[in-house]
Amino acid sequence: MPPRKKNSRSRRGTTAARKAQPPARRDGGQPGPAGSPPGRVPSEAPGPRAENPPPGVTSGTAVPPGPAGNVPAGLDHLAPATKLPPGLRPARNSQPGPASASALAGPAAASALLGPAAANPLPGVAPGGPQDSDRSRDTKPAAPAPADTEPGTAPAGTADDLPKWAAKAVEELLTVTYWLDPGETGDPFSATIRFSGRRTGVTGKPQPGDTFSQDETVQGIVPGSGPVAVTAEVRGVNQGEWTATVRPVGPVSSRPYQSYPPAGQNAADAPRVPWPRHVPVSTDPGMTVHTARLLRTKVPGIVRFAYATLVSLGVLVGLGLEALLLNHGHYPLLRPMLYSVLAIVAGVIGGKAWYVAVHRGRKFDGWCIQGFVAGAAVVVAVAGVAGTGIPAGAFLAAAAPALLIGMGIGRLGCFWAGCCTGRPTAARWGIWSSDRRLGCRRAPAQLLEALAALVSGVTVLVVVLVLGLPRSGPAAVVGLAVYTLCRQFILGLRAEPRAWRYGRPVTAAAAVIALIAGVILLARG
């Protein structure tokens, strides 16, 4: 006998059961009870059914409609009133449903739909008021109250409207120094020092800015270079007196150095003045430091305000020397001196722009002498075309020695300020100096460059006094070329990396060409 095919109608049961089932709606809605017209929603179910009805509501109870004006017969008492009772307000951002309907219908409907929970609202909430979810959604949390600070203290933050460089200059910070002995033999090494501290007078739990912990890693320490100072600038701390502790990081067995002075050695017997700078070495075991602004902090080997003072002195000496030479040659002073002042201003702008360009916009706290010379050369070229009221050779002969001698004085400020420093060295001709972070014996690059500028300027000055201003124009070219050539060799002693690998060879080649041309013109008279 062949197998009987399954009939889909058999799944619905007997004929009587199928007739009792409501027909399916074409619009995708839920079927109504038997006998209701197809495609029409019965009045007993005007809204979506609640899957999990609240207490007191039987399964299958219809949910009251949301919008007004579309209330089926028999549910008029659930329609929202045009005017709300006193003490009630409509909930914002609420969709039609049980919560909104009960809120609009009043306590009776809420009690009928939600049971005892709606009849006994939470303390402080009026019956029929907005739901807690609406309240939490519309109300922002209160901001925490700021922590109380002790009298006489202020955070180290600065005004937001100040530029970054100005904010750093006026910010209160700590400077802490650790001294170490690099030993006498071995290869250059790096060291990591951990600086930590706590503000004195703080009771209870420290607030932000009352403690700090900062690691400083320095590289290129050369054994045999004498005592080495590692200085950390700690920012973002509160003002006041601090107790700081300093210790090396890492196991003792892996360190090629030790603290200075060595443990067990009497502080009075330890050398306190590294040769030849006579920088005092702190041997106080209890390190107490105070916050101060950047220009008032103390760093071994650094003399504050030395750079600005010596650069200003160099500018004044240069302008005064130029005026004396022009007066000695019986030339007018007004127009030549005006162009000289403009050349200085253009040189300052060029030096800053050159420095920012070399560091790709990451640093703004320095100048480059190449930019200064380039900016001043532009003004000198304009003066040669527009005319200064005196012969071009005489103007150049008066300006060149003034420029070189002024730069020689200003370069001394770099040595005391800790910029343009030389590489660390253990050689005896090295001089103890600092880059404001690592103080040790270094190649005196700033002093050598100042010496080259002074010697070149004095030589040109002697030639000018012997030959006179009209015939000394080529001598000025020779003096500037000699200084530029010497500087390219001195740059090899600097600690900072090269910005362009071909910069020094190209500049040296141009200086040699200018030197040869100047000598030829000077020989021809």
C-alpha positions in Angstrom: 0.0 0.0 0.0 1.5 3.4 -1.0 2.4 5.9 1.8 -0.2 8.4 2.5 0.6 12.0 1.6 0.6 14.5 4.4 -2.2 17.0 4.1 -1.5 20.5 5.4 -5.1 20.8 6.4 -4.7 18.0 8.9 -2.5 20.1 11.0 -5.3 22.4 11.9 -7.3 19.6 13.5 -10.9 18.5 12.7 -13.4 20.4 10.6 -15.1 21.8 13.7 -11.9 23.1 15.2 -10.9 24.8 11.9 -14.2 26.6 11.8 -13.7 27.8 15.3 -10.3 29.4 14.5 -10.4 33.1 13.4 -9.4 33.9 9.8 -5.9 35.4 9.2 -5.8 39.1 8.4 -4.4 40.3 5.1 -2.8 43.3 6.6 -0.5 41.3 8.8 -2.3 42.1 12.1 -3.4 39.7 14.8 -6.6 37.8 14.0 -9.7 38.9 15.9 -12.2 36.6 17.6 -14.6 34.4 15.7 -17.4 36.3 14.0 -15.6 39.6 13.6 -15.3 41.0 10.1 -12.0 40.3 8.4 -9.5 43.2 8.1 -11.1 45.2 10.9 -9.6 45.6 14.4 -12.1 44.7 17.1 -13.0 47.4 19.6 -12.0 45.2 22.5 -8.3 45.3 21.3 -7.5 48.9 20.1 -3.8 48.7 20.9 -0.9 46.3 21.1 -1.1 43.7 23.9 1.2 43.7 26.8 3.4 40.6 26.8 4.3 41.0 30.5 1.3 42.7 32.0 1.8 44.5 35.4 0.2 43.2 38.6 -3.5 43.4 38.6 -3.9 43.2 34.8 -5.0 39.9 33.3 -3.3 38.5 30.3 -4.9 39.7 27.1 -6.1 43.0 28.5 -5.8 45.7 25.9 -3.5 48.7 26.3 -5.2 52.1 26.2 -4.5 54.1 23.0 -2.0 57.0 23.1 -3.3 59.7 20.7 -6.5 61.5 21.5 -9.4 61.4 19.1 -9.0 57.8 18.2 -10.6 56.1 21.3 -12.9 53.1 20.6 -16.2 52.9 22.2 -16.2 51.6 25.7 -12.8 53.2 26.7 -13.8 56.8 26.8 -12.8 57.0 30.4 -9.2 56.4 29.4 -9.0 59.3 27.0 -6.5 62.0 28.0 -8.3 65.1 29.3 -7.8 68.4 27.5 -6.8 70.1 30.7 -4.6 68.2 33.1 -5.5 68.1 36.8 -3.5 70.4 39.2 0.0 69.1 40.0 0.3 67.1 36.8 2.4 67.8 33.7 2.8 65.7 30.5 5.9 63.5 30.4 8.4 64.6 27.7 9.8 62.3 25.1 7.4 59.5 26.0 5.8 57.0 23.6 2.1 55.9 23.9 1.9 53.0 26.2 0.9 51.9 29.7 3.1 54.4 31.5 1.9 57.5 29.6 -1.7 56.4 29.6 -1.8 55.9 33.3 -0.1 59.2 33.9 -2.7 61.0 31.8 -5.7 59.1 33.0 -5.3 59.9 36.6 -4.9 57.8 39.8 -7.9 55.6 39.2 -6.8 54.3 35.8 -3.2 53.9 37.1 -4.5 51.9 40.0 -6.5 49.7 37.8 -3.7 49.0 35.3 -0.6 49.0 37.5 -2.1 47.9 40.8 -0.9 49.0 44.3 2.4 50.3 43.0 0.7 53.3 41.3 -1.6 54.0 44.3 1.4 54.3 46.6 3.9 56.4 44.8 7.5 57.0 46.0 7.9 59.7 48.7 8.1 63.2 47.3 6.4 62.2 43.9 2.9 63.4 43.3 0.4 60.8 42.2 0.2 60.6 38.4 3.4 62.7 38.0 6.2 61.9 35.5 7.9 58.6 35.7 11.4 58.2 37.3 12.9 57.3 34.0 11.8 60.6 32.5 13.2 62.4 35.5 16.6 60.8 35.3 16.7 61.3 31.5 16.0 65.0 31.6 18.0 65.9 34.7 21.8 66.2 34.6 23.7 64.9 37.6 25.1 67.5 39.9 28.8 68.3 39.5 30.9 67.2 42.5 32.0 69.8 44.8 35.7 70.8 44.5 38.0 69.5 47.2 39.0 72.0 49.8 42.6 73.2 49.6 44.6 74.3 52.5 45.0 78.0 53.1 48.0 79.6 51.4 48.3 77.1 48.6 47.3 77.4 45.0 47.4 74.9 42.1 50.2 75.3 39.6 47.8 75.8 36.7 48.0 79.0 34.7 45.4 81.1 32.9 43.9 79.5 29.8 44.2 82.6 27.7 48.0 82.8 27.9 50.1 81.4 25.1 51.9 78.2 25.8 55.4 79.7 26.1 54.1 82.5 28.4 52.2 79.9 30.5 55.4 77.9 31.0 57.3 81.0 32.0 54.8 82.0 34.8 54.0 78.5 36.0 55.3 77.4 39.4 57.5 74.3 39.2 60.1 72.4 41.1 63.7 71.7 40.1 65.4 68.8 41.8 69.0 67.7 41.1 70.7 64.3 41.6 74.5 64.1 41.6 76.3 60.9 40.4 79.9 59.7 40.0 80.3 58.1 36.5 83.6 56.4 37.4 86.9 56.7 35.6 86.8 54.0 32.9 84.2 52.4 30.6 82.0 53.3 27.7 79.3 56.0 27.6 76.1 54.9 29.3 72.6 56.1 30.2 71.0 56.5 33.6 67.4 56.6 34.8 66.7 58.6 37.9 63.4 58.6 39.8 62.4 61.9 41.5 59.5 61.8 43.9 58.2 64.1 46.6 55.4 65.3 48.9 54.4 68.8 49.8 55.1 69.6 53.4 52.3 70.5 55.8 49.7 68.2 54.1 47.6 66.3 56.5 45.2 63.5 55.6 44.9 62.2 52.1 47.0 64.2 49.6 45.1 66.1 47.0 46.1 66.2 43.3 49.3 68.2 43.0 50.5 67.4 46.6 52.7 64.5 45.4 54.8 63.7 42.3 56.8 60.9 40.9 58.9 61.5 37.7 61.6 59.4 35.9 64.4 61.1 34.0 66.5 59.2 31.5 69.8 60.8 30.4 72.1 59.4 27.8 75.7 60.0 26.7 77.3 60.1 30.2 81.1 59.7 29.8 83.2 58.0 32.5 86.0 60.2 33.7 84.1 63.5 33.2 83.8 64.2 36.9 80.6 64.7 38.9 77.4 64.7 36.8 74.2 66.5 37.7 70.8 65.3 36.5 68.1 67.9 37.0 64.4 67.4 36.6 61.7 70.1 36.1 58.5 69.0 37.8 55.4 70.8 36.6 51.7 70.5 37.6 52.3 70.7 41.4 51.0 73.0 44.1 53.0 75.9 45.4 54.9 75.6 48.7 57.7 73.7 50.3 58.4 70.1 49.3 60.4 67.2 50.6 61.9 65.3 47.7 63.7 62.0 47.4 65.9 60.9 44.5 67.1 57.4 43.7 68.4 55.5 40.7 66.2 53.0 38.9 67.4 49.5 38.3 69.6 46.9 40.1 72.8 48.1 41.7 74.8 45.5 39.9 74.0 46.8 36.5 74.9 50.5 37.2 78.2 51.7 36.0 77.9 54.7 38.4 77.2 55.5 42.0 75.7 58.4 43.9 78.0 61.4 44.6 79.5 61.8 47.0 80.0 58.0 47.6 78.2 56.4 50.5 80.3 56.4 53.7 82.4 59.3 52.6 82.4 62.4 54.7 80.5 65.2 52.9 83.1 67.7 54.1 85.9 65.7 52.4 84.1 65.2 49.1 85.0 67.5 46.2 82.3 70.2 46.1 83.5 72.2 43.1 84.0 70.4 39.8 86.9 72.0 37.9 86.9 74.6 36.3 83.4 76.0 36.7 83.4 76.0 40.5 79.8 74.7 40.6 78.8 73.9 44.2 77.7 70.3 44.8 74.8 69.7 47.2 75.6 67.0 49.8 72.6 67.6 52.0 70.9 64.2 52.5 67.5 65.8 53.4 66.4 67.5 50.1 64.0 70.4 50.7 63.0 72.4 47.7 60.5 75.2 47.0 58.4 75.9 44.0 59.5 78.9 41.8 58.9 80.3 38.4 61.2 79.2 35.6 63.4 82.3 35.6 63.9 82.0 39.3 64.8 78.2 39.5 68.3 77.1 40.4 70.0 74.6 38.1 73.7 73.8 38.5 75.8 75.6 35.9 73.0 77.9 34.7 73.0 81.7 35.3 69.5 83.1 34.8 69.1 86.3 32.8 72.7 85.9 31.4 71.5 85.3 27.9 69.3 88.3 27.6 71.9 90.5 29.3 74.8 89.5 27.2 72.9 89.6 23.9 71.6 93.1 24.6 75.1 94.1 25.6 76.4 92.7 22.3 73.8 94.7 20.3 74.6 97.9 22.0 78.4 97.4 21.6 77.9 96.6 17.9 75.8 99.7 17.2 78.1 101.9 19.2 81.2 100.6 17.4 79.5 101.2 14.0 78.6 104.8 14.9 82.2 105.4 16.0 83.6 104.1 12.7 81.2 106.2 10.6 82.0 109.3 12.6 85.7 108.6 12.2 85.3 108.5 8.4 83.2 111.7 8.5 80.0 110.0 7.2 76.4 110.8 8.2 74.9 108.5 10.8 71.1 108.7 10.4 70.4 106.5 7.4 73.2 103.9 7.9 72.3 103.4 11.6 68.6 103.1 10.7 69.4 100.3 8.3 71.6 98.7 10.9 68.7 98.7 13.4 66.3 97.2 10.8 68.9 94.6 10.0 69.0 93.6 13.7 65.2 93.3 13.9 65.1 91.3 10.7 67.9 89.1 12.1 65.9 88.4 15.3 62.9 87.4 13.2 65.0 85.3 10.9 66.7 83.6 13.8 63.4 82.6 15.4 61.8 81.5 12.1 64.9 79.4 11.3 64.9 77.7 14.7 61.2 76.8 14.4 61.7 75.5 10.9 64.7 73.4 11.9 62.7 71.8 14.8 59.6 71.5 12.6 57.4 73.5 14.8 58.0 71.4 17.9 60.2 73.9 19.7 60.0 77.7 20.0 62.4 78.6 22.9 65.5 79.4 20.9 67.2 81.2 17.9 69.5 80.1 15.1 72.5 82.3 14.2 72.1 81.2 10.5 68.6 82.8 10.5 70.0 85.9 12.1 72.6 86.3 9.4 70.1 85.5 6.7 67.6 88.1 7.9 70.3 90.8 8.4 71.7 90.0 4.9 68.3 90.7 3.3 68.2 94.2 4.8 71.8 94.9 3.9 71.0 93.9 0.3 68.0 96.2 0.3 70.1 99.0 1.7 72.7 98.5 -1.1 69.9 98.9 -3.7 68.0 101.8 -2.1 71.1 103.6 -0.9 72.3 104.4 2.6 73.7 107.8 1.8 77.3 106.5 1.9 79.3 104.2 -0.4 78.3 100.6 -0.1 81.9 99.5 0.7 82.1 101.9 3.6 78.8 100.8 5.0 79.8 97.1 4.8 83.2 97.9 6.4 81.6 99.6 9.3 78.9 97.0 9.9 81.0 93.8 9.6 83.3 94.3 12.6 80.4 95.6 14.7 78.3 92.5 13.8 81.1 90.0 14.6 82.2 91.6 17.9 78.5 91.8 19.0 78.0 88.1 18.2 81.1 87.3 20.1 79.7 88.9 23.2 76.2 87.4 22.8 77.6 83.9 22.4 78.9 84.0 26.0 75.2 84.2 27.0 74.6 80.8 25.3 77.2 79.3 27.6 75.6 80.5 30.8 72.1 79.8 29.6 72.7 76.2 28.7 71.9 76.4 25.0 74.1 75.3 22.0 76.0 73.0 24.3 78.9 70.8 23.3 79.1 67.0 23.6 80.0 65.4 26.9 83.7 64.6 27.1 86.4 63.3 29.5 89.1 65.4 27.9 90.9 67.9 30.1 90.1 70.8 27.8 86.4 70.2 28.4 84.6 72.6 30.7 81.8 71.7 33.1 78.5 73.1 31.7 74.9 72.1 31.6 72.0 72.0 29.1 69.6 72.6 31.9 69.1 68.9 32.3 72.5 67.1 32.2 75.4 68.9 33.7 78.9 67.4 33.0 82.2 68.2 31.4 81.6 69.2 27.8 83.3 70.5 24.7 83.1 74.3 25.1 81.4 74.8 21.7 79.8 78.2 22.7 83.1 79.6 23.9 85.0 78.5 20.8 82.4 80.1 18.6 82.5 83.3 20.6 86.3 83.3 20.3 86.1 82.9 16.5 83.7 85.8 16.2 85.7 88.1 18.4 89.0 87.3 16.6 87.4 87.8 13.1 85.8 91.0 14.2 88.9 92.5 15.8 90.9 91.5 12.6 88.5 93.3 10.4 88.4 96.3 12.7 92.3 96.6 12.5 92.1 96.5 8.6 89.4 99.1 8.6 91.4 101.5 10.8 94.5 101.0 8.6 93.0 101.2 5.1 89.9 103.3 5.9 86.3 102.6 5.3 86.1 103.2 1.5 88.8 100.5 0.8 87.8 98.0 3.5 84.7 96.5 1.9 86.4 93.3 0.7 88.0 92.9 4.2 84.5 92.7 5.7 83.6 89.9 3.3 86.8 88.0 4.2 86.0 88.4 8.0 82.5 87.1 7.6 83.7 84.2 5.5 86.4 83.2 8.0 83.9 83.2 10.9 81.4 81.1 8.9 84.0 78.6 7.9 85.3 78.2 11.5 81.7 77.8 12.8 81.2 74.8 10.5 84.0 72.9 12.3 82.7 74.0 15.7 79.3 72.6 14.9 80.8 69.1 14.9 81.4 69.5 18.6 77.8 70.3 19.4 75.6 67.8 21.2 72.5 68.5 19.1 71.9 66.3 16.1 72.2 67.6 12.6 69.1 68.9 11.0 70.4 68.4 7.4 73.4 66.2 6.6 74.5 68.4 3.8 74.1 71.7 5.6 77.6 72.0 6.9 79.4 71.0 3.6 77.3 73.3 1.5 77.8 76.3 3.9 81.5 75.6 4.1 81.8 75.5 0.3 80.0 78.9 0.0 82.2 80.4 2.7 85.4 79.2 0.9 84.2 80.8 -2.4 83.4 84.1 -0.6 86.8 84.0 1.2 88.7 83.6 -2.1 86.8 86.4 -3.8 87.3 88.7 -0.9 91.0 88.1 -0.8 91.3 88.8 -4.5 89.4 92.1 -4.3 91.3 93.1 -1.3 94.6 92.5 -3.1 93.6 94.6 -6.1 92.9 97.5 -3.8 
